[in-house]
Structures are given as C-alpha cells and as structure tokens.
Amino acid sequence: MKFVTNTETKPVVGKQAQRLHDAITTGTSVSNEKAQATAQRIFDRHTKPKQV
C-alpha cells in the first residue's frame, strides 16, 4: 500500500469527536452498518464447521 504524502491532517471535532471519545472509553468501535455486515460475513465464513 502506498502512502500518499500530500494529504492534510484535520482535527476531529463535534459529533464525530464525541462518538470517537465514547468508543475509546467504552472499548467499542466506530463503524457503519455496511462495514459491520462485511465483518460478520467474514467471521461466519471462517467459523462455520467444515463439512467432511
């Protein structure tokens, strides 16, 4: 993966900052429903018993 060097870092403020703070203090994550569904599909695929 290439790192783009011409990006600009901006501070997290407002509702996003509050969500991030809450996630850090409670030990949870910040993600949208689509990302959660993808992670769940991958988890299900790798944890289902193999049929012999």
JOMO-V951825 format. One record per residue. N is the residue number from 1. PHI is phi in whole degrees, 0 to 359 (* if undefined). PSI is psi in whole degrees, -180 to 180 (* if undefined). BURIAL is + if it has 24 or more other ideal C-beta (glycine too) atoms within 12 Angstrom, else -. Layout:
n->N phi->PHI psi->PSI burial->BURIAL
n->N phi->PHI psi->PSI burial->BURIAL
//
This chain:
n->1 phi->* psi->130 burial->-
n->2 phi->273 psi->143 burial->-
n->3 phi->262 psi->123 burial->-
n->4 phi->279 psi->123 burial->-
n->5 phi->269 psi->-10 burial->-
n->6 phi->259 psi->30 burial->-
n->7 phi->269 psi->159 burial->-
n->8 phi->243 psi->128 burial->-
n->9 phi->276 psi->131 burial->-
n->10 phi->238 psi->148 burial->-
n->11 phi->289 psi->153 burial->-
n->12 phi->269 psi->124 burial->-
n->13 phi->224 psi->165 burial->-
n->14 phi->72 psi->-140 burial->-
n->15 phi->297 psi->-37 burial->-
n->16 phi->297 psi->-40 burial->-
n->17 phi->295 psi->-41 burial->-
n->18 phi->294 psi->-43 burial->-
n->19 phi->298 psi->-44 burial->-
n->20 phi->296 psi->-43 burial->-
n->21 phi->299 psi->-46 burial->-
n->22 phi->298 psi->-40 burial->-
n->23 phi->295 psi->-41 burial->-
n->24 phi->293 psi->-44 burial->-
n->25 phi->288 psi->-29 burial->-
n->26 phi->264 psi->-10 burial->-
n->27 phi->80 psi->23 burial->-
n->28 phi->257 psi->-171 burial->-
n->29 phi->237 psi->164 burial->-
n->30 phi->246 psi->111 burial->-
n->31 phi->205 psi->164 burial->-
n->32 phi->266 psi->173 burial->-
n->33 phi->296 psi->-37 burial->-
n->34 phi->295 psi->-42 burial->-
n->35 phi->293 psi->-39 burial->-
n->36 phi->294 psi->-40 burial->-
n->37 phi->295 psi->-41 burial->-
n->38 phi->296 psi->-46 burial->-
n->39 phi->298 psi->-38 burial->-
n->40 phi->293 psi->-41 burial->-
n->41 phi->298 psi->-43 burial->-
n->42 phi->296 psi->-44 burial->-
n->43 phi->299 psi->-46 burial->-
n->44 phi->297 psi->-39 burial->-
n->45 phi->295 psi->-37 burial->-
n->46 phi->272 psi->-15 burial->-
n->47 phi->254 psi->-9 burial->-
n->48 phi->288 psi->145 burial->-
n->49 phi->294 psi->141 burial->-
n->50 phi->283 psi->134 burial->-
n->51 phi->274 psi->131 burial->-
n->52 phi->255 psi->* burial->-
//
